[in-house]
Amino acid sequence: MTPFARLNSSLVVVLTALLVAGLALAGPAHANQDQCAPPGIESASALPTNLASAAQGPGEDRYTTPNVEPLDAVDINALNLGTPGTLTVGTLSDAPPSICINSAGQFTGFDNELLRAVADKLGLQIEFVGTEFSGLLAQVASRRFDVGSSSITTTEPRRRTVGFTNGYDFGYFSLVVPTGSPITGFDKLPAGQRIGVVQGTVQESYLVDTLRLQPVIFPDYNTVYNNLKSRQIDAWVAPSQQASGTVQPGDPVEIIENTFSLDNFVAWAVAKDNQPLIDALNSGLDAVIADGTWARLYTDWVPRALPPGWKPGSKAAPMPQLPDFNAVAAENAETQGAPVGGAAPKSTLSQLKDAFLDWDLYRQAIPDLLKTGLPNTLILTVSAAVIGLVLGMVLAVAGISRQRWLRWPARVYTDIFRGLPEVVIILLIGLGVGPVVGGLTGNNPFPLGIAALGLMAAAYVGEIFRSGIQSVESGQLEASRALGFSYPTAMRLVVVPQGVRRVLPALMNQFISLLKASSLVYFLGLVANQRELFQVGRDLNAQTGSLSPLVAAGLFYLMLTVPLTHLVNFIDNRLRRGRKPTEEDPLELSTSQEMI
C-alpha cells in the first residue's frame, strides 16, 4: 500500500471512529421538539395585545371573490396543469409550522396540509417540491410549479408577477429580540440596528418601505434565528407563526411586540394567466371551510385567534367554527407557567451542546444522509464532472486554435460562466431553459442541475486544460511534426497528454469545488428524495432548531473531500519528483538484459 493510500485510509478511519465513538459514548441526549409536527391546541395563542401603535386590522378587501363556482362544475382537464391530474406545488422546507419537511421526509405544515385537502376535494394528485422563497414566485410565473405554497402575503408588487387565490390565513409580524435587549417595540428600531429578515418576504418590505430601515437579509428562517440567538443581529422581524413555532423555552430570546400584516391576506400563488386553476382552488378552499377541515387543520397547526372582521375563503364562505383560543391560551398560561421565551436562559455551554452535539440527531440524520443525500450528491457531482471534462477539453482546444471563429466563442463562453455567480447560472438555466425543455425532462430539475453544474465546471476546466497544454514546450510539437505527425495528431498524441498530466492536481481541486457547489441545485426545486447532503442536514436542522444535523452533513463532506485533497497533494508530489530512486527503470532494466 502506498503512503498516500495509508494516509487516506487513516483519515477516513479517524473521522468515522470519532463519529461512532461520539454516538456510542455520549450521555443522554437532549430531547428536541419536532418543530414540523402539529403543536395542537395546547399551543394556542390569543390575539396579540402587544400590538404596535400603527398596527391596523384588515383593511378594505378588493380581491376576495364574492362567491365560487360549485365543485361539481370544476373541469380538472381545463386547469392547465404541467402534469395532467397532478398539482405540482413549490414550497419550502424550513418554516415550521406553516411549511416544512417532517421527520418522515414528507412536506407538510398548515399551508401544505390544507392544500392537500383542497386537492383531494378537486380529485387531484399532489406533488410537493422544495425550493427557495427568493425564486418561488418566478418559478410559479414560468409554470415550473402550478402553485406556490409558502404563507405568501398578497402584496401589490407580487400581484404584478403572479395571481393569487382567496386567502386561507391572515398573519401578523412579530418582533423577536435577545433577552434583555433595550429594543422594546417596532418604533424602537433606529437606523443602524442589525435587524434580520428573510429575503423576499413581506417583512423585508415592511422594514424598507414602512419603517425606512435597511435590514440584514438572510436566505431562510433558521439562519436568521441562529444569528439572533448568537447576538449577531439585534432583532428579527418574523411571521408570527414562524416566531411562535421557532422560539423554544429556555432560548435567550423573546417576542416583545406584534403588528398586523398591512398588505392583505395569505394565499396560494398561481400563474396570472391560469384563472381556471385559481377558480378551482377557490372552490376547493370554500369546500374545506364548509366541512370543517380548515378549522381542524388550523387548530392543529396554527391555533391563534383571527383578527376581527376577517375570515378565510370567499365572501360567501361560512365563518369557520373555532375554539376560543383566547380562553385556551389563558388557561394554558396558568397551568404551564411562564410563556415562551420566559424560561430561564440556558448557559452558553448548554446552548453549544444543544446546537452542535445532540447525538440523538446525529443518529437520526445519518440514515437520511446515507440513503438520500450521499447518492444524490455523488450523482450530481460525477455527472457534472463528466460534462465539464468533455466540454472543457473542447473549450481548451478551441481557445488555442489558430482560427478566430473558434477562439472567440470559447473566450466569451469562459468569461461568462466564470464571471457569473454559480447560483445565478443555476437559476438562469432552471428558470430560463427549464420551461423550454420541460417536455423532455418531465419537469425534473435534476438534469437541469447537472447541466448547470457541468457548464460552469467546463469554463474552469477549459482554462485548466488550456494552461496545461500551453505549458508544454513548443519543441515537443516541432519534434512531432518533424517526425511526420500532422498537427492534429501531434496535439492528440503528444502535447495534450503531457498538458493534462501537468494539471491533474488543479483538476482534482476543481472536482472538490464542484462537489460542494452541488448543494446549490436545491434552488431549482427538488422533491424530498432528490435532496443532496446539505439540504438533508438543513431540513432536519429546521425541524429541530439544532445545528447538529448540519454538522453531520459536514462530516460527510469531509469524508469525501479530505481524501481527495490528499490525493491532489500525492499526485502533485509524484509529478514533481518522479518515481522513487529504488524503483527500477524499465529502460535501464531492458538495456542491462541486452548487454548480458
Number of C-alpha atoms within 10 A of each C-alpha: 6 8 9 15 14 10 15 18 12 13 17 16 13 12 16 15 12 12 15 14 11 15 18 11 9 13 10 9 14 14 11 15 12 17 27 28 19 22 18 15 20 16 21 26 21 16 17 18 9 13 19 18 11 10 14 13 16 17 11 8 11 7 14 17 16 10 14 21 13 13 16 9 9 18 12 17 9 12 19 16 18 18 14 14 17 16 22 23 28 30 30 29 30 27 27 31 27 24 24 29 27 22 18 8 16 14 22 25 28 26 26 25 19 22 25 20 20 25 20 14 18 21 13 16 14 18 14 24 22 26 22 20 23 15 16 26 26 18 28 24 22 17 22 27 29 25 31 31 25 26 26 24 25 23 17 10 8 15 13 9 16 23 22 27 27 26 24 23 21 21 21 22 25 29 23 30 27 22 17 10 13 11 19 15 20 21 11 10 18 13 12 10 16 20 26 28 27 24 19 16 17 23 24 22 18 17 19 13 11 11 14 12 19 17 24 18 16 16 14 19 22 25 19 23 26 16 16 22 19 14 15 14 20 22 30 27 27 26 25 23 21 21 23 21 20 22 20 20 17 16 20 24 26 26 25 19 19 25 25 22 23 20 16 23 26 24 24 26 31 27 25 16 12 18 16 15 24 22 19 25 27 27 27 27 29 26 23 23 24 17 12 15 18 27 18 20 20 23 23 20 25 27 28 25 18 16 16 9 8 17 19 23 32 22 16 12 19 16 14 19 12 16 16 14 21 17 13 19 21 13 13 18 17 11 8 9 10 13 14 19 21 17 16 11 15 14 12 11 9 12 18 15 17 21 19 17 23 24 24 17 26 22 15 14 23 18 11 21 24 15 12 18 24 20 16 21 23 16 16 24 23 17 15 26 26 15 19 27 21 14 18 28 21 16 28 27 19 21 22 17 14 10 10 12 10 15 17 14 14 23 18 12 16 24 13 13 18 18 12 11 11 19 18 12 20 24 22 14 17 27 21 13 12 26 18 12 14 16 12 11 14 12 22 19 23 20 18 23 27 23 20 25 28 26 25 28 27 29 27 23 28 26 20 22 28 24 17 22 23 14 14 18 12 10 9 15 18 13 13 18 15 10 10 10 16 13 12 10 13 19 20 12 12 17 22 20 14 18 21 20 16 22 21 18 21 18 20 18 16 17 21 18 14 21 22 15 16 24 21 18 27 23 21 28 29 21 20 20 14 21 25 27 28 25 24 28 26 22 27 29 23 26 25 23 25 24 24 26 33 24 20 26 24 15 15 20 18 16 17 16 19 16 19 18 16 16 19 18 15 17 19 18 12 12 15 10 10 10 11 9 8 6 7 10 11 8 8 10 10 10 10 9 8 8 6 5
